Amino acid sequence: MNAQALHTYARLSGFLYLAVMASFIAPYVITSGIVVSGDFALSAEKVAASETLYRLALTIQLLGCAAIVLLSGALHALLRTVSPFFALVALAWRLGEALLLSFVVALRFAALGNYLQAADGAGATDHESMHLVLSSGAGAASYAAFAFLALGSIAYFHLLYRSRFIPRVLSGFGILACLAMLALVGAYLVFPAHASSIGLTGMAPMFFAEVAIGLWMLIKGANLRHWRPVAEAQP
C-alpha cells in the first residue's frame, strides 16, 4: 500500500474517532434535561413533551454505530499491513461492539414508546416496571459493548504501537485506557453495586485516549518514517 493511501486511512480514522465520540456524547447532552433520574412519571411527561428532540438524540446514537463500522474498516485498511491477523480480530471485535450498541439504541427506542404510553396515563405501574426491564437490558448490553470496544481497541493500539504510525506514548496510553475499561466491565459483572458508583468516570481514560489519538491522526496522518523500511523488507 502506498504512502498516500496510508495517510488517507489514518486521517479518515482520526476524523471517525472524533465523530463516534461526538455521536455518543451529544445525545446525553440533549436528553440530560429531559429524563429525571428516579422519577419515572415526570420523565414520561417531559419525554412526551420533547419527543422529537428525544428521537433526534437516539438517531444520532444510531449514526454513531454506523460510524463505528466505518472507523473499524478504516483502521483495518491502515493496519492490516502490520498484522493481517490482529487487524482482522480487532475488526471483528469492533463490529461486535457496533452490533451491541445498535441493540442498545433499539431498546431505548422501545423505552421511548413506553414513556409515551405512560404519559397517556394508562397502566403507569406496569409501564414503570417495563422501563426498569428495558433500562436493565440496555445497561447490560452497553457493558458488553464496552468489553468488545476495549478488546478491539487493544488490538488496534497494539498495531499502532508496533508500526509507530502515531507516537508510542499515545498508543501506549490507549492500551492502558483499554485495560482500565476492561477492569471496569469486570467489576460491573462481578460487583455491580460497587461498579455502579464509579459510573461513566471510569470511561474517562478511554475518552482522552481516543480524542488524543483521533486529533493526532486527523492532523498528522500516519508517520511512515519507522514503518517504511519494515514494509519494504516484507516479501
VEXFITI-608143 format. One line per field, with one value per atom (N, C-alpha, C): residue number from 1; atom name; residue in one letter; x, z, y. Coordinates in pm, whole numbers. Atoms other than C-alpha are relative to their C-alpha. Layout:
BEGIN
seq = (NUM,...)
atom = (CA,...)
type = (A,...)
east = (X,...)
up = (Z,...)
north = (Y,...)
***
This chain:
BEGIN
seq = (1,1,1,2,2,2,3,3,3,4,4,4,5,5,5,6,6,6,7,7,7,8,8,8,9,9,9,10,10,10,11,11,11,12,12,12,13,13,13,14,14,14,15,15,15,16,16,16,17,17,17,18,18,18,19,19,19,20,20,20,21,21,21,22,22,22,23,23,23,24,24,24,25,25,25,26,26,26,27,27,27,28,28,28,29,29,29,30,30,30,31,31,31,32,32,32,33,33,33,34,34,34,35,35,35,36,36,36,37,37,37,38,38,38,39,39,39,40,40,40,41,41,41,42,42,42,43,43,43,44,44,44,45,45,45,46,46,46,47,47,47,48,48,48,49,49,49,50,50,50,51,51,51,52,52,52,53,53,53,54,54,54,55,55,55,56,56,56,57,57,57,58,58,58,59,59,59,60,60,60,61,61,61,62,62,62,63,63,63,64,64,64,65,65,65,66,66,66,67,67,67,68,68,68,69,69,69,70,70,70,71,71,71,72,72,72,73,73,73,74,74,74,75,75,75,76,76,76,77,77,77,78,78,78,79,79,79,80,80,80,81,81,81,82,82,82,83,83,83,84,84,84,85,85,85,86,86,86,87,87,87,88,88,88,89,89,89,90,90,90,91,91,91,92,92,92,93,93,93,94,94,94,95,95,95,96,96,96,97,97,97,98,98,98,99,99,99,100,100,100,101,101,101,102,102,102,103,103,103,104,104,104,105,105,105,106,106,106,107,107,107,108,108,108,109,109,109,110,110,110,111,111,111,112,112,112,113,113,113,114,114,114,115,115,115,116,116,116,117,117,117,118,118,118,119,119,119,120,120,120,121,121,121,122,122,122,123,123,123,124,124,124,125,125,125,126,126,126,127,127,127,128,128,128,129,129,129,130,130,130,131,131,131,132,132,132,133,133,133,134,134,134,135,135,135,136,136,136,137,137,137,138,138,138,139,139,139,140,140,140,141,141,141,142,142,142,143,143,143,144,144,144,145,145,145,146,146,146,147,147,147,148,148,148,149,149,149,150,150,150,151,151,151,152,152,152,153,153,153,154,154,154,155,155,155,156,156,156,157,157,157,158,158,158,159,159,159,160,160,160,161,161,161,162,162,162,163,163,163,164,164,164,165,165,165,166,166,166,167,167,167,168,168,168,169,169,169,170,170,170,171,171,171,172,172,172,173,173,173,174,174,174,175,175,175,176,176,176,177,177,177,178,178,178,179,179,179,180,180,180,181,181,181,182,182,182,183,183,183,184,184,184,185,185,185,186,186,186,187,187,187,188,188,188,189,189,189,190,190,190,191,191,191,192,192,192,193,193,193,194,194,194,195,195,195,196,196,196,197,197,197,198,198,198,199,199,199,200,200,200,201,201,201,202,202,202,203,203,203,204,204,204,205,205,205,206,206,206,207,207,207,208,208,208,209,209,209,210,210,210,211,211,211,212,212,212,213,213,213,214,214,214,215,215,215,216,216,216,217,217,217,218,218,218,219,219,219,220,220,220,221,221,221,222,222,222,223,223,223,224,224,224,225,225,225,226,226,226,227,227,227,228,228,228,229,229,229,230,230,230,231,231,231,232,232,232,233,233,233,234,234,234,235,235,235)
atom = (N,CA,C,N,CA,C,N,CA,C,N,CA,C,N,CA,C,N,CA,C,N,CA,C,N,CA,C,N,CA,C,N,CA,C,N,CA,C,N,CA,C,N,CA,C,N,CA,C,N,CA,C,N,CA,C,N,CA,C,N,CA,C,N,CA,C,N,CA,C,N,CA,C,N,CA,C,N,CA,C,N,CA,C,N,CA,C,N,CA,C,N,CA,C,N,CA,C,N,CA,C,N,CA,C,N,CA,C,N,CA,C,N,CA,C,N,CA,C,N,CA,C,N,CA,C,N,CA,C,N,CA,C,N,CA,C,N,CA,C,N,CA,C,N,CA,C,N,CA,C,N,CA,C,N,CA,C,N,CA,C,N,CA,C,N,CA,C,N,CA,C,N,CA,C,N,CA,C,N,CA,C,N,CA,C,N,CA,C,N,CA,C,N,CA,C,N,CA,C,N,CA,C,N,CA,C,N,CA,C,N,CA,C,N,CA,C,N,CA,C,N,CA,C,N,CA,C,N,CA,C,N,CA,C,N,CA,C,N,CA,C,N,CA,C,N,CA,C,N,CA,C,N,CA,C,N,CA,C,N,CA,C,N,CA,C,N,CA,C,N,CA,C,N,CA,C,N,CA,C,N,CA,C,N,CA,C,N,CA,C,N,CA,C,N,CA,C,N,CA,C,N,CA,C,N,CA,C,N,CA,C,N,CA,C,N,CA,C,N,CA,C,N,CA,C,N,CA,C,N,CA,C,N,CA,C,N,CA,C,N,CA,C,N,CA,C,N,CA,C,N,CA,C,N,CA,C,N,CA,C,N,CA,C,N,CA,C,N,CA,C,N,CA,C,N,CA,C,N,CA,C,N,CA,C,N,CA,C,N,CA,C,N,CA,C,N,CA,C,N,CA,C,N,CA,C,N,CA,C,N,CA,C,N,CA,C,N,CA,C,N,CA,C,N,CA,C,N,CA,C,N,CA,C,N,CA,C,N,CA,C,N,CA,C,N,CA,C,N,CA,C,N,CA,C,N,CA,C,N,CA,C,N,CA,C,N,CA,C,N,CA,C,N,CA,C,N,CA,C,N,CA,C,N,CA,C,N,CA,C,N,CA,C,N,CA,C,N,CA,C,N,CA,C,N,CA,C,N,CA,C,N,CA,C,N,CA,C,N,CA,C,N,CA,C,N,CA,C,N,CA,C,N,CA,C,N,CA,C,N,CA,C,N,CA,C,N,CA,C,N,CA,C,N,CA,C,N,CA,C,N,CA,C,N,CA,C,N,CA,C,N,CA,C,N,CA,C,N,CA,C,N,CA,C,N,CA,C,N,CA,C,N,CA,C,N,CA,C,N,CA,C,N,CA,C,N,CA,C,N,CA,C,N,CA,C,N,CA,C,N,CA,C,N,CA,C,N,CA,C,N,CA,C,N,CA,C,N,CA,C,N,CA,C,N,CA,C,N,CA,C,N,CA,C,N,CA,C,N,CA,C,N,CA,C,N,CA,C,N,CA,C,N,CA,C,N,CA,C,N,CA,C,N,CA,C,N,CA,C,N,CA,C,N,CA,C,N,CA,C,N,CA,C,N,CA,C,N,CA,C,N,CA,C,N,CA,C,N,CA,C,N,CA,C,N,CA,C,N,CA,C,N,CA,C,N,CA,C,N,CA,C,N,CA,C,N,CA,C,N,CA,C,N,CA,C,N,CA,C,N,CA,C,N,CA,C,N,CA,C,N,CA,C,N,CA,C,N,CA,C,N,CA,C,N,CA,C,N,CA,C,N,CA,C,N,CA,C,N,CA,C,N,CA,C,N,CA,C,N,CA,C,N,CA,C,N,CA,C,N,CA,C)
type = (M,M,M,N,N,N,A,A,A,Q,Q,Q,A,A,A,L,L,L,H,H,H,T,T,T,Y,Y,Y,A,A,A,R,R,R,L,L,L,S,S,S,G,G,G,F,F,F,L,L,L,Y,Y,Y,L,L,L,A,A,A,V,V,V,M,M,M,A,A,A,S,S,S,F,F,F,I,I,I,A,A,A,P,P,P,Y,Y,Y,V,V,V,I,I,I,T,T,T,S,S,S,G,G,G,I,I,I,V,V,V,V,V,V,S,S,S,G,G,G,D,D,D,F,F,F,A,A,A,L,L,L,S,S,S,A,A,A,E,E,E,K,K,K,V,V,V,A,A,A,A,A,A,S,S,S,E,E,E,T,T,T,L,L,L,Y,Y,Y,R,R,R,L,L,L,A,A,A,L,L,L,T,T,T,I,I,I,Q,Q,Q,L,L,L,L,L,L,G,G,G,C,C,C,A,A,A,A,A,A,I,I,I,V,V,V,L,L,L,L,L,L,S,S,S,G,G,G,A,A,A,L,L,L,H,H,H,A,A,A,L,L,L,L,L,L,R,R,R,T,T,T,V,V,V,S,S,S,P,P,P,F,F,F,F,F,F,A,A,A,L,L,L,V,V,V,A,A,A,L,L,L,A,A,A,W,W,W,R,R,R,L,L,L,G,G,G,E,E,E,A,A,A,L,L,L,L,L,L,L,L,L,S,S,S,F,F,F,V,V,V,V,V,V,A,A,A,L,L,L,R,R,R,F,F,F,A,A,A,A,A,A,L,L,L,G,G,G,N,N,N,Y,Y,Y,L,L,L,Q,Q,Q,A,A,A,A,A,A,D,D,D,G,G,G,A,A,A,G,G,G,A,A,A,T,T,T,D,D,D,H,H,H,E,E,E,S,S,S,M,M,M,H,H,H,L,L,L,V,V,V,L,L,L,S,S,S,S,S,S,G,G,G,A,A,A,G,G,G,A,A,A,A,A,A,S,S,S,Y,Y,Y,A,A,A,A,A,A,F,F,F,A,A,A,F,F,F,L,L,L,A,A,A,L,L,L,G,G,G,S,S,S,I,I,I,A,A,A,Y,Y,Y,F,F,F,H,H,H,L,L,L,L,L,L,Y,Y,Y,R,R,R,S,S,S,R,R,R,F,F,F,I,I,I,P,P,P,R,R,R,V,V,V,L,L,L,S,S,S,G,G,G,F,F,F,G,G,G,I,I,I,L,L,L,A,A,A,C,C,C,L,L,L,A,A,A,M,M,M,L,L,L,A,A,A,L,L,L,V,V,V,G,G,G,A,A,A,Y,Y,Y,L,L,L,V,V,V,F,F,F,P,P,P,A,A,A,H,H,H,A,A,A,S,S,S,S,S,S,I,I,I,G,G,G,L,L,L,T,T,T,G,G,G,M,M,M,A,A,A,P,P,P,M,M,M,F,F,F,F,F,F,A,A,A,E,E,E,V,V,V,A,A,A,I,I,I,G,G,G,L,L,L,W,W,W,M,M,M,L,L,L,I,I,I,K,K,K,G,G,G,A,A,A,N,N,N,L,L,L,R,R,R,H,H,H,W,W,W,R,R,R,P,P,P,V,V,V,A,A,A,E,E,E,A,A,A,Q,Q,Q,P,P,P)
east = (85,0,89,-84,139,-22,0,212,-125,118,-76,-124,115,-329,4,-13,-192,-36,34,-215,-151,145,-573,-78,69,-682,25,-30,-507,-85,78,-678,-149,140,-1013,-29,17,-966,-6,0,-884,-132,128,-1195,-112,107,-1414,9,-14,-1270,-77,64,-1390,-151,142,-1722,-75,63,-1800,-16,6,-1716,-112,102,-1938,-140,133,-2226,-56,50,-2245,-1,5,-2179,-118,105,-2423,-139,133,-2734,-20,12,-2659,-19,17,-2627,-143,134,-2953,-108,105,-3151,21,-30,-2989,-106,105,-3263,-139,131,-3543,-31,20,-3503,39,-22,-3532,30,-38,-3344,-86,79,-3564,-145,141,-3893,-53,45,-4046,-116,119,-4376,37,-42,-4211,81,-79,-3964,-91,93,-4254,-66,63,-4422,96,-98,-4104,44,-35,-4014,-111,113,-4364,-3,0,-4330,117,-120,-3990,30,-16,-4050,94,-83,-3889,147,-138,-3577,60,-46,-3553,29,-23,-3587,126,-122,-3315,124,-114,-3080,27,-16,-3142,48,-44,-3096,148,-143,-2759,82,-69,-2658,6,2,-2761,100,-102,-2549,141,-129,-2265,38,-27,-2299,49,-44,-2267,142,-135,-1960,104,-93,-1801,40,-29,-1829,100,-92,-1661,139,-127,-1391,76,-63,-1323,59,-50,-1289,123,-115,-1051,124,-113,-831,51,-42,-828,82,-74,-720,138,-128,-444,95,-87,-312,14,-14,-353,140,-137,-6,95,-83,131,-21,33,-50,-141,134,-341,-87,78,-447,-56,45,-461,-96,89,-621,-139,128,-894,-73,61,-954,-55,45,-976,-125,118,-1222,-123,114,-1444,-50,42,-1445,-73,65,-1531,-134,131,-1809,-99,85,-1945,-47,37,-1940,-111,101,-2137,-135,125,-2395,-68,56,-2440,-55,48,-2471,-125,123,-2730,-117,103,-2926,-40,28,-2895,-92,84,-3040,-142,132,-3326,-79,67,-3404,-43,35,-3402,-116,119,-3648,-123,111,-3866,-37,25,-3826,-72,70,-3936,-150,140,-4257,-69,55,-4307,-27,20,-4263,-128,114,-4522,-132,121,-4775,-29,19,-4716,-51,44,-4766,-150,144,-5118,-81,66,-5195,-55,56,-5283,108,-92,-5113,137,-128,-4844,96,-86,-4715,62,-51,-4683,107,-97,-4500,130,-123,-4257,78,-68,-4180,67,-59,-4125,122,-114,-3895,123,-111,-3681,62,-50,-3654,80,-68,-3561,131,-122,-3310,107,-95,-3151,62,-52,-3118,96,-88,-2969,132,-122,-2720,91,-80,-2607,61,-51,-2572,109,-102,-2375,134,-124,-2121,63,-53,-2088,68,-60,-2023,132,-124,-1760,112,-101,-1581,52,-43,-1576,81,-75,-1462,142,-132,-1174,88,-79,-1062,43,-35,-1077,101,-91,-901,139,-132,-622,75,-65,-552,43,-36,-561,113,-104,-350,134,-122,-102,65,-55,-62,52,-51,-27,131,-124,240,114,-102,429,44,-31,408,59,-40,480,-64,73,225,-36,22,148,103,-97,372,-36,25,412,-59,58,319,-153,145,-32,-58,52,-81,17,-20,66,-105,106,-174,-134,124,-455,-16,5,-368,-33,29,-367,-146,140,-703,-95,82,-845,1,-9,-719,-85,82,-886,-148,139,-1212,-38,27,-1188,-16,12,-1133,-135,130,-1445,-113,102,-1651,-1,-9,-1523,-59,55,-1610,-152,145,-1960,-63,55,-2013,3,-18,-1885,-53,43,-1957,-82,76,-2234,-32,35,-2326,116,-116,-1971,36,-37,-1911,-94,95,-2229,34,-38,-2087,111,-106,-1795,-63,71,-2030,89,-72,-1903,138,-134,-1599,106,-95,-1436,36,-26,-1455,90,-76,-1256,133,-127,-914,-21,26,-1064,-43,43,-1229,122,-117,-900,92,-86,-709,-55,56,-950,-1,-3,-974,142,-138,-594,48,-43,-531,-75,77,-814,52,-53,-682,135,-134,-326,-9,10,-426,-67,68,-660,96,-90,-392,129,-133,-71,-4,2,-185,84,-83,48,147,-144,416,63,-51,583,152,-147,945,53,-48,980,-53,63,745,46,-34,861,112,-106,1188,-49,54,999,-90,93,731,75,-77,987,76,-73,1167,-92,95,847,-8,10,810,-129)
up = (0,0,0,11,-100,117,-114,143,3,5,25,52,-48,92,151,-145,443,70,-59,516,-6,15,384,104,-99,602,142,-134,904,31,-23,864,7,-8,798,136,-132,1115,109,-99,1312,2,7,1188,59,-48,1263,150,-146,1615,66,-59,1689,-28,33,1508,88,-86,1704,142,-135,2032,10,-2,1945,-9,22,1837,124,-122,2179,119,-104,2390,-22,31,2212,47,-46,2282,151,-145,2656,39,-27,2650,-36,46,2455,97,-85,2689,149,-143,3017,73,-65,3086,-17,25,2977,99,-89,3177,142,-141,3554,74,-68,3746,124,-118,3997,-3,8,3879,-138,130,3600,-54,46,3584,-59,51,3545,-128,121,3292,-118,108,3087,-54,43,3079,-82,68,2977,-133,126,2713,-102,91,2565,-54,42,2552,-93,83,2380,-86,72,2170,-120,119,1852,37,-44,2037,50,-52,2211,-114,117,1879,-74,65,1733,72,-78,2016,-28,26,1957,-143,139,1581,-13,1,1641,53,-52,1851,-104,102,1570,-111,98,1325,56,-62,1575,-15,20,1547,-143,139,1169,-16,7,1219,58,-56,1433,-107,109,1135,-98,91,910,62,-70,1172,0,-5,1206,-136,134,828,-34,29,804,76,-79,1087,-52,56,936,-127,124,599,30,-37,770,61,-85,1000,-46,46,803,-55,47,658,116,-117,1014,43,-34,1103,-48,51,895,104,-99,1178,108,-107,1458,-52,57,1228,-24,23,1137,132,-131,1502,59,-51,1601,-73,79,1317,49,-46,1437,136,-131,1796,-9,11,1695,-72,63,1465,100,-106,1760,91,-80,1960,-68,74,1686,3,-4,1681,136,-135,2059,28,-24,2069,-82,78,1790,74,-82,2012,116,-108,2296,-50,56,2072,-24,22,1976,131,-130,2345,46,-42,2403,-83,78,2116,60,-66,2286,131,-124,2614,-29,39,2433,-19,18,2325,133,-133,2683,75,-61,2807,-55,64,2556,45,-48,2662,145,-140,3029,13,-5,2957,-26,25,2837,125,-129,3194,25,-17,3145,48,-47,3349,37,-32,3497,70,-75,3732,-93,95,3452,-90,87,3234,74,-76,3510,16,-8,3554,-132,132,3180,-22,14,3192,72,-73,3454,-76,78,3237,-120,118,2926,37,-44,3117,43,-43,3272,-121,121,2929,-75,69,2776,74,-78,3062,-17,15,3035,-139,137,2656,-20,10,2693,57,-58,2923,-84,92,2685,-119,109,2407,42,-49,2623,2,0,2657,-141,139,2279,-47,33,2239,54,-62,2481,-67,62,2324,-141,135,1970,-1,-5,2066,47,-41,2246,-121,119,1921,-95,90,1713,57,-61,1960,3,5,1975,-138,136,1596,-25,12,1613,75,-77,1878,-79,77,1661,-121,125,1347,21,-30,1516,-96,83,1285,81,-91,1588,112,-110,1888,94,-85,2108,135,-127,2415,-11,20,2265,-10,13,2160,130,-129,2491,102,-90,2685,-39,46,2470,51,-50,2570,149,-143,2939,25,-14,2896,-28,31,2739,115,-114,3028,117,-105,3270,-29,36,3078,21,-23,3087,149,-145,3463,50,-39,3496,-40,45,3290,89,-88,3500,137,-129,3818,-6,15,3685,-1,11,3605,133,-124,3940,121,-114,4177,-52,64,4007,92,-92,4319,16,-16,4359,-131,129,3987,-40,37,3950,64,-66,4192,-77,82,3952,-117,111,3662,-120,123,3344,26,-28,3523,-30,33,3469,-148,143,3094,-39,30,3121,-70,70,3028,-148,139,2712,-81,68,2625,-40,30,2650,-101,93,2464,-143,134,2169,-58,49,2146,-41,31,2157,-126,117,1905,-125,113,1683,-54,43,1675,-68,57,1608,-142,130,1320,-102,92,1169,-50,36,1171,-66,45,1118,-101,85,930,63,-48,959,-16,5,1044,-57,69,796,12,-6,888,57,-62,1110,-72,56,924,-143,140,562,-19,18,599,30,-34,763,-111,106,494,-126,120,215,11,-21,369,-4,3,372,-140,133,91,-71)
north = (-119,0,125,-119,339,96,-91,619,87,-87,839,-71,76,564,-15,14,509,131,-130,883,23,-20,888,-81,84,595,50,-50,745,124,-122,1083,-31,41,917,-63,61,710,106,-108,1024,75,-71,1201,-85,87,900,-25,9,862,114,-117,1214,0,4,1164,-99,100,848,55,-55,1020,104,-105,1318,-60,59,1092,-67,62,930,98,-103,1241,94,-96,1472,-47,42,1256,11,-14,1252,147,-143,1631,43,-37,1661,-46,58,1434,24,-17,1541,80,-79,1792,-56,59,1561,-112,113,1241,39,-32,1288,-130,124,1020,-23,38,838,43,-45,993,-38,50,785,82,-72,972,137,-131,1313,-15,25,1170,-29,33,1029,126,-125,1369,86,-85,1550,-60,66,1290,19,-20,1313,142,-140,1692,32,-24,1665,-123,127,1354,14,-17,1489,15,-19,1601,-132,128,1264,-97,86,1081,42,-49,1301,-51,48,1204,-148,143,833,-25,14,876,32,-33,1041,-118,118,740,-111,104,506,33,-41,706,-24,29,668,-147,143,289,-25,12,321,54,-58,541,-94,99,267,-101,94,32,63,-70,290,15,-14,354,-133,132,-18,-36,29,-52,82,-85,243,-45,48,115,-134,128,-233,21,-28,-93,58,-61,109,-102,82,-165,-145,138,-488,-26,17,-424,-35,29,-453,-145,139,-778,-29,31,-912,-69,75,-1146,92,-86,-889,108,-101,-631,-59,64,-881,-28,25,-980,130,-130,-613,45,-37,-551,-75,81,-837,48,-48,-710,134,-131,-353,-11,21,-477,-58,51,-674,112,-118,-350,79,-76,-171,-70,76,-450,11,-9,-444,140,-136,-66,31,-15,-80,-62,64,-318,91,-95,-66,112,-107,206,-51,57,-27,-10,6,-83,138,-135,291,56,-37,344,-67,68,82,71,-74,273,131,-122,588,-27,36,416,-27,26,302,130,-132,660,65,-65,785,-62,67,524,37,-37,606,142,-140,976,14,-3,892,-32,21,786,-138,135,420,-97,103,146,52,-64,369,-95,92,99,-103,98,-156,62,-67,96,28,-23,179,-130,130,-192,-35,26,-225,88,-90,77,-56,58,-94,-117,114,-406,50,-53,-206,69,-70,8,-100,103,-301,-70,64,-465,90,-95,-151,15,-12,-122,-120,122,-485,-8,3,-463,106,-105,-138,-48,49,-300,-111,100,-595,70,-77,-341,63,-59,-171,-104,106,-506,-22,18,-552,122,-122,-189,-8,6,-242,-105,107,-571,39,-42,-437,113,-114,-116,-41,50,-305,-52,55,-489,112,-110,-170,84,-81,29,-75,82,-261,12,-12,-241,141,-137,137,16,-5,90,-65,71,-162,81,-70,49,138,-138,385,100,-96,546,124,-111,764,-13,12,845,-114,116,541,37,-41,741,4,-4,784,-141,137,422,-78,66,303,43,-48,525,-59,61,389,-142,138,32,0,-8,129,41,-42,303,-117,118,-14,-99,91,-224,51,-58,18,-23,24,-17,-147,142,-397,-29,17,-378,50,-54,-163,-94,95,-408,-123,115,-697,29,-39,-509,8,-9,-443,-139,135,-811,-74,76,-939,76,-83,-647,119,-108,-445,117,-109,-245,97,-87,-113,69,-57,-59,114,-103,147,134,-125,403,72,-62,461,73,-63,533,25,-31,693,58,-52,839,-104,105,502,-5,-5,570,117,-121,893,-28,26,741,-34,38,589,122,-123,921,84,-82,1111,-68,73,838,11,-2,830,142,-138,1210,39,-35,1250,-71,76,973,47,-48,1094,132,-130,1450,-15,17,1335,-59,65,1106,91,-91,1365,108,-111,1637,-50,45,1439,-115,119,1130,-110,111,829,35,-19,868,-127,118,632,-14,0,707,-130,124,399,-123,119,168,-29,22,218,-102,103,22,-141,133,-265,-51,39,-267,-39,30,-261,-132,125,-559,-121,111,-767,-59,63,-1023,40)
***
